[in-house]
Amino acid sequence: MASRHEQVVADLRDESSSLLALIAPLTSADWARATPAAGWSVQDQVNHLAWFDESAALAVTDPAEFNAGMAGLTGDFPDVLVSRQRGMPHAATLDWFRAARSAFLSVAAAHDGGLRLPWYGTTMSLTSSVTARLMETWAHGQDIADALGVTREPTARLRHVCHLGVATRGHSFRLRGLPVPPEDVHVALSAPDGALWTWGSDADGQSVRGSALDFCLLVTQRRHLADTTLTTTGAVAAAWLTLAQSYAGLPGPGRTPR
């Protein structure tokens, strides 16, 4: 039976294949399409993924060099990096992403999931790093799909994104300088196959319910809460969903209601 680490590595591999199937046939005009992320094209989204894949692999293989590379970085460095890569031919972007993702998957599969890694402003286990790469791949893939007018079928891989969304509840408050409420929040989400995925206790009277897809879209800030079917019970749960953010970095602006 596969360990949790082996499973998330396998799921990242499948999520990567899904994204590559979407972007490999794109024309030059498609690569230049604007995505819902303000100022970012389809190509910008893929360049972003490739750069952070290389960075994540370096955090495993040479943490000292990774830490040295963080010197001088500001909170808006992802936008700065993307702006520097805009002259790259789209074929080179595709090759870069393929190579960087393949390298990270190889590194991740070769090391223990409990290995502690440096990351931007924090540390995490290798399994968490792989989960974060899956979340980023799915979220940036959503921006690309939206730009192309494509609807993607949700898969069981969303469970990893949901898990990260729940695990970062405290982070979402701290990121905005707010105290983390002590109450637990029960999260009950309908999986793509109709199963129920749950996290947390309902002892404090706080809950979030709805579809796993909508929860993933919300915590990755790809949809506004008003454009989801998510419902809450309790003030803490309601407050969380207004600022939920499953990724590192500055507080995201979120998306405007559709």
CORLINRA-V160831 format. One record per backbone hydrogen bond with DSSP energy under -0.5 kcal/mol. CO is the residue of the C=O (numbers start at 1). NH is the residue of the N-H. E is the energy in kcal/mol with one decimal. If there is no record, write none. Layout:
# CORLINRA-V160831
CO/NH/E
CO/NH/E
This chain:
# CORLINRA-V160831
3/7/-2.4
4/8/-2.4
5/9/-2.2
6/10/-2.2
7/11/-2.4
8/12/-2.3
9/13/-2.1
10/14/-1.9
11/15/-2.6
12/16/-2.5
13/17/-2.1
14/18/-2.1
15/19/-2.1
16/20/-2.7
17/21/-2.2
18/22/-1.1
19/23/-2.3
20/24/-2.6
23/26/-1.5
27/31/-2.2
28/32/-1.2
30/33/-1.4
31/43/-2.3
33/42/-1.7
36/38/-0.7
37/40/-2.5
40/35/-2.7
41/45/-1.8
42/46/-1.7
43/47/-2.7
44/48/-2.4
45/49/-1.8
46/50/-2.4
47/51/-2.5
48/52/-2.1
49/53/-2.0
50/54/-2.1
51/55/-2.0
52/56/-2.5
53/57/-2.2
54/58/-2.1
55/59/-1.9
56/60/-0.9
57/60/-0.6
57/61/-2.4
58/62/-3.0
62/66/-2.2
63/67/-2.6
64/68/-2.1
65/69/-2.0
66/70/-0.7
67/70/-0.9
68/71/-1.2
70/73/-2.1
74/77/-2.0
75/250/-0.5
76/79/-0.8
76/80/-1.7
77/81/-3.0
78/82/-2.2
79/83/-2.2
80/84/-1.4
81/85/-0.9
82/85/-0.8
83/86/-0.8
85/88/-1.6
89/92/-0.6
89/93/-1.8
90/94/-2.3
91/95/-2.2
92/96/-2.6
93/97/-2.7
94/98/-2.4
95/99/-2.5
96/100/-3.0
97/101/-2.7
98/102/-2.2
99/103/-2.3
100/104/-2.1
101/105/-2.6
102/106/-2.0
103/107/-2.3
104/108/-3.0
105/109/-2.2
106/110/-1.2
107/111/-0.6
108/111/-0.8
112/115/-1.7
113/126/-0.5
113/127/-2.4
115/126/-1.5
117/124/-2.2
119/121/-1.1
119/122/-0.9
122/119/-2.5
124/117/-3.4
125/129/-2.2
126/130/-2.6
127/131/-2.3
128/132/-2.5
129/133/-2.2
130/134/-2.1
131/135/-2.6
132/136/-2.8
133/137/-2.5
134/138/-2.7
135/139/-2.7
136/140/-2.9
137/141/-1.9
138/142/-1.6
139/143/-1.6
140/144/-2.0
141/145/-2.8
142/146/-2.8
143/147/-2.1
144/148/-1.9
145/149/-0.9
145/150/-2.9
146/149/-0.5
150/152/-0.6
155/158/-1.7
156/159/-1.8
157/160/-1.3
157/161/-0.8
158/162/-2.9
159/163/-2.7
160/164/-2.1
161/165/-2.3
162/166/-2.4
163/167/-2.6
164/168/-1.5
166/169/-1.7
168/172/-2.2
169/173/-1.1
170/174/-2.6
171/175/-2.7
173/176/-1.2
173/178/-2.4
174/177/-2.1
179/181/-0.6
185/187/-0.5
186/188/-0.5
186/208/-2.6
187/199/-2.1
188/210/-1.2
189/191/-0.6
189/197/-3.1
190/212/-2.6
191/194/-2.1
195/191/-3.2
195/197/-0.5
197/189/-3.0
199/187/-2.9
202/205/-1.5
206/186/-2.8
207/233/-2.1
208/188/-2.7
209/231/-2.8
210/190/-2.5
211/215/-2.1
212/216/-2.5
213/217/-2.6
214/218/-2.1
215/219/-2.8
216/220/-1.7
217/222/-3.3
217/223/-1.4
218/221/-1.8
219/246/-2.6
224/227/-2.0
225/228/-1.8
231/209/-2.6
233/207/-2.2
234/238/-1.9
235/239/-2.5
236/240/-2.5
237/241/-1.8
238/242/-0.8
239/242/-0.9
239/243/-0.6
240/243/-1.7
240/244/-0.9
